[in-house]
């Protein structure tokens, strides 16, 4: 299989639903064993694991609120202990997918909202990657989830957009640092995608039409579209791509 991940171990954060869940499915389909991280949706994470196991894959669930700094190191330790039970001593793929939205326009964002946005969307992937880095295999792959709102102006998502712009910068800087270990670091920036994350917008016919017309390919993205891009960057097919923010949006705002 092109992009085979047989014999690889991946940690995917926020994998209990939506894009993260589809990423876990796609990596597992290509042969990787998956650590399915969740924040609060334990049953959804277990359902993700069960679906992978039912198809002959290997997976386990790991829970941690990424906004709580003191939960990150124990999470990494638990992941490595569970990975060892499956026969892995290193992380081959780290996907920093977990994130939250919210905030609204500039005047609607409170300090508490902004603090939590940055805690989950920026601080958590930064610190988690730092903690996990000693366990990531040389020649491995890190993929961060960004967003098209970091690359185009959406005033109603200004706080969220700022956190994803930070992820873009983090990705480029980390790629330069990790290059010495032959570890690629990239970000995938989805456009409008069929998930609960923006379902309230997509249920409005005018909003749906706006997003469809904004994409050169004329439709809303599917979670499988995003997962396929992540899988490419997480495989040896993407070995010569690093420090990039890949717009995975069907050509929005061209």
Residue pairs with C-beta under 8 A, 6 or more apart in sequence:
1 30
1 31
2 237
3 30
3 231
3 232
3 235
3 236
3 237
4 30
4 31
4 235
5 27
5 30
5 31
5 32
5 92
5 93
5 231
5 234
5 235
6 30
6 31
6 32
7 31
8 27
8 31
8 32
8 33
8 92
8 93
9 32
9 33
9 34
9 35
9 83
9 86
9 88
9 90
9 91
9 92
9 93
10 24
10 27
10 32
10 33
10 34
10 35
10 91
10 92
10 93
10 94
10 95
10 234
11 34
11 35
11 37
11 79
11 91
11 93
11 94
11 95
11 132
12 20
12 23
12 24
12 27
12 34
12 35
12 36
12 37
12 95
12 97
13 20
13 37
13 66
13 95
13 96
13 97
13 98
13 124
13 125
13 128
14 20
14 37
14 38
14 39
14 97
14 98
14 99
15 21
15 23
15 24
15 34
15 36
15 37
15 38
15 45
15 48
15 97
16 36
16 37
16 38
16 39
16 41
16 42
16 44
16 45
16 47
16 48
17 41
17 44
17 48
17 195
17 196
18 195
18 196
18 197
18 223
19 97
19 145
19 190
19 193
19 195
19 197
19 223
19 226
19 227
20 95
20 97
20 98
20 145
21 44
21 48
21 223
22 223
22 224
22 226
22 227
23 95
23 97
23 226
23 227
23 230
23 231
24 34
24 36
24 48
24 52
24 59
25 48
25 51
25 52
25 227
26 224
26 227
26 228
26 230
26 231
27 34
27 93
27 95
27 227
27 230
27 231
27 234
28 34
28 52
28 55
28 57
28 58
28 59
29 55
29 57
30 231
30 235
32 92
32 93
32 234
33 57
33 58
33 59
33 83
33 86
33 88
34 49
34 52
34 57
34 58
34 59
34 60
35 59
35 60
35 62
35 79
35 82
35 83
36 45
36 48
36 49
36 52
36 59
36 60
36 61
36 62
37 45
37 61
37 62
37 63
37 64
37 75
37 98
38 44
38 45
38 61
38 62
38 63
39 63
39 64
39 65
39 66
39 98
40 65
42 61
42 63
45 61
45 63
46 61
48 59
48 61
49 59
49 60
49 61
52 58
52 59
53 59
58 86
60 82
60 86
62 75
62 78
62 79
62 82
64 71
64 72
64 74
64 75
65 71
66 72
66 98
66 119
66 120
66 124
66 128
67 116
67 119
67 120
67 124
69 123
69 127
72 124
72 127
72 128
72 131
73 131
75 128
76 128
76 131
76 132
76 135
79 91
79 132
80 89
80 91
80 135
83 89
83 91
90 135
90 136
90 137
90 140
91 132
91 135
91 136
91 137
91 140
92 136
92 137
92 140
92 141
93 140
93 141
93 142
93 143
93 234
94 129
94 132
94 136
94 140
94 141
94 142
94 143
95 142
95 143
95 144
95 145
95 230
95 234
96 124
96 125
96 128
96 129
96 142
96 143
96 144
96 145
96 167
97 145
98 120
98 124
98 125
99 120
99 121
99 145
99 163
100 116
100 117
100 120
100 121
101 157
101 160
101 197
102 113
102 117
102 159
102 160
103 109
103 113
103 114
103 117
103 157
103 158
103 159
103 160
104 156
104 157
104 159
105 155
105 156
105 158
106 155
106 158
109 158
109 159
113 159
114 159
117 159
117 160
117 163
118 163
118 166
121 160
121 163
121 164
121 166
121 167
122 163
122 166
122 167
122 170
125 144
125 167
125 170
126 170
129 142
129 174
133 178
136 142
136 181
136 183
138 181
138 182
138 183
139 181
139 182
139 183
140 183
140 184
141 183
141 184
141 185
141 186
141 233
141 234
141 235
141 238
142 174
142 178
142 183
142 184
142 185
142 186
143 185
143 186
143 187
143 188
143 230
143 233
143 234
144 167
144 170
144 171
144 185
144 186
144 187
144 188
145 167
145 187
145 188
145 190
145 230
146 164
146 167
146 168
146 171
146 187
146 188
146 189
146 190
146 245
147 160
147 161
147 164
147 189
147 190
148 189
148 190
148 191
148 192
148 247
148 249
148 252
148 253
149 157
149 160
149 161
149 164
150 161
150 164
150 165
150 167
150 168
150 189
150 245
151 168
151 189
151 245
151 247
152 252
152 253
154 161
164 189
167 187
168 187
168 189
168 245
171 185
171 186
171 187
171 243
171 244
171 245
172 243
172 245
174 185
175 184
175 185
175 186
175 242
175 243
175 244
176 243
178 184
178 185
178 242
179 242
184 233
184 238
184 239
184 241
184 242
185 242
185 243
186 233
186 238
186 241
186 242
186 243
186 244
186 245
186 246
187 244
187 245
187 246
188 226
188 229
188 230
188 233
188 245
188 246
188 248
189 245
189 246
189 247
189 248
189 249
190 221
190 225
190 226
190 248
190 249
191 211
191 214
191 215
191 221
191 247
191 248
191 249
191 250
191 252
192 198
192 201
192 202
192 211
192 214
192 215
192 220
192 221
192 249
192 252
193 220
193 221
193 222
193 223
193 225
193 226
194 202
194 220
194 221
194 222
194 223
195 223
201 207
201 208
201 211
202 208
202 211
202 220
208 220
211 220
211 252
212 218
212 219
212 220
214 252
214 253
215 221
215 249
215 250
215 251
215 252
216 250
216 251
216 252
216 254
217 250
217 251
218 250
219 250
221 248
221 249
221 250
225 248
225 250
226 248
229 246
229 248
232 238
233 241
233 246
